[in-house]
Amino acid sequence: DIQMTQSPSSLSASVGDRVTITCRASQSISNYLNWYQQKPGKAPKLLIYAASSLQSGVPSRFSGSGSGTDFTLTINRLQPEDFATYYCQQSYSPPPHTFGQGTKLQIK
Amino acid sequence: EVQLVESGGDLVQPGGSLKLSCAASAFAFSNYWMSWVRQAPGKGLEWVANIDQDGSEKNYVDSVKGRFTISRDNVKNSLFLQMSSLRAEDTAVYYCARDPYQRYSSSRFDFWGQGTLVTVSS
């Protein structure tokens, strides 16, 4: 199975900051990489799919990049509602489509 | 508005069985792959299983193969997860999720249910 490793595991930032979260795959996954946001007690929400495509309704301050094994999620001008846990997920065939361990973004 | 509503979670003894359901509404259920994803308390997300549009293709994570069965009823717009030989490590919130995957597109989960809690304990 493909292993996904996110860094950092946790991150502190302030409103208005720019933050970057990294996800690394154990083998090349082309651009088959998704990003999700999860708030406590809630279901995850899709932010980015296919490494860089913004899901409908997601603010443009969220962006994704990368291909192969290394990917990044960038959040520009952090808003209070952005403090949450973020997960990457690879969807390179065949399943299982594994998730990273998560990155908790906290208020500094 | 797309809705996915899970049900069936409960407290069950190790070795027991449970069947989860996910009722879908406001979209053409039969056109979508569907998946189950779980999250153990305080832990990350784990992909569990998926099923194609007509139920002919099913995939499972190794840890549940032979114990869990995913199925669907496209007439009743419902997804199911039959779980047997349950273990303590199966304790988790189980989410159903919609996957708009089509040939030449990428798999991702664009809508999720609210989750249902399965607790395996004596």
Interface residues (C-beta under 8 A of the other chain):
Chain A: D1 N31 Y32 N34 Y36 Q38 K42 A43 P44 K45 L46 Y49 A50 Q55 Y87 Q89 S91 P94 P95 P96 H97 T98 F99 G100 Q101 G102
Chain B: V37 G44 L45 E46 W47 N50 N59 Y60 V61 D62 Y95 Y101 S106 S107 R108 F109 D110 W112 G113 Q114 G115
